[in-house]
Amino acid sequence: MNSCKTLFRASVSSSPFVHVPNANSSSITLISFRAFSSSTVLRPNPSTHSFGPPRCALHDAASLLVLETFTETPPIDLTVSVKELLTTNRNDASSMMKMERRSSFSGDRSRGSWFPYEDKFRCGDVHLSSREVLEAVSPHMMEERSERFRRVVENRSFSVCLVVEGLSDIGNISAAFRSADALGIQSVHVVASDSYKRYRNNRHVSMGAEKWLDIELWDTPKECFKVLKSRGYRIATTHLGMDTVSIYDMDWSQPTAIVVGNEGSGISEEALELSDLYCSIPMNGMVDSFNVSVAAGILMHHAVCDRTARLGSHGDLSEQEKEILVAEFSLRHSRSSLFIASEFAKRRQQQHSPTV
């Protein structure tokens, strides 16, 4: 109970509002805590063994608890599983991304980089910049969370992306997602022509990594590779053949899409024909292959290490790109973040509207 009280006080101290979702409607309740003294104690409601509304006793404080209810259009559930994400349609998957996305290659071509976001978040007819998004949302997050976003973004890059083609085990996809997030690889792609049959199992091993990644779904390798090449990536598929290159002999400072294939049959013929090069992990044992999620982890880890050795770091976003990605993470942070940003945009629009 003491730890619960500590968490509650920390959340209140970091934000002037605490949101309480209403399970029976599309509204959200914001509790405004004003002028609390240091001796204020929130005591649990004996009938419900919970804190807060509808009945909450405030003791030893000359302060006011104000309940303000607003109507909110519920955003997409940010806690969707990998299975739910991958068996939905492509538009639903892309809606996990909040800032406006670029439709074609644009970026610092001298660096050969692709950055997918514009400095815009659409709120109806109003656009907020990343700086305005952070101005709106940051006060309602704990400082530790905001700092975590900034640390993570420092080591993020779109210069290496992961493509999984035709995997039949959702557990392998989940594990690959988790490795990508842990290593600072922001962009992942899933190619599958029949998602219902392919993604039928769920092992819940991603640890929520899919919430923070940019996941794009494709029906065919041709469709996926065409877009990736237009963004400046070379396509490196994992395949053992006469002209295969060791991953240790590759220059990973170049924008590269790493492609791993089906657990049994490997990369499809279509993907092999459209690839720019084949690569492999040298094997020194009796077996001649790794588990596909392990192979993906090794490939991404070596790519990050090689980039760090050649460039000084894996993370290569500009300061503006970092700010945009922090804003993106902040909007994905919780269900109320989009509502808070939208309310901020409405107030901003009203302030700039001409008075009659």
C-alpha angles and dihedrals in degrees: 000000000000091000090050091052090049092051092048093050091048091053092048094047092052096051137033089218135050116193122219114192115222107227093200100052144024092258130106126211119218114199112208115205112200133184098350116179121223090254095058113125127189107213123200121253105252092214096054103022089226138109126248136011145042089034119009127159118219114198134193097002134106092214141118131240110204124192114205119183124198131179113247133186103229110243124218112296106260092201096068115141124240089253093053091046095050097042093052124084123276096253092056091050093050090050087072085076111079110185117074112274128222116244097211142021113299131150142085100331091188086064091040090227133152120208114180103200135083120209091256138101114189118222104176106292093347128085123206123200120229089257091054091047090054091046088055102040106030096072088060095054129074112260090237090060094049090049091049090055091052093049092049093048091053088068099037123113139174092196091094121040134178126232121191113194125197098338112171099197118072088200090065092050091048092050091049090050091051092051092048092053093045092051096047099253105143103183124068130169132200121203116194131141094199110034095170093061097034099049103046101125129066124193098171094227100134093086089218095301091138089069091066101037131085102240121189123187124211136184098211139019089238092059093045097045093047091058094043092051090049087056091055102260126139112220113236113183124191105242136139113228144122094282097041117134124215112245087232091063096052128099103232094184086086116086104267137180111209112210123198123182145209119317093241110022099030123207116003121245090245092055092046092053092051096046125107095214143352122235136182143185111245111245123212102177139073094270118072102211145039128228104275095244090048090049090050090051093050092048094049093044092052091046090054092046092048092048090049091051093048101036104025094247142023095229109083107165120133118240091259092049090051091053091049092050092048087053089049092052091046091055091049091047099092143347092259096053094081091048092050091049091048092051089049089053091050091052091046091051092050091050091054096041114107113251117238 
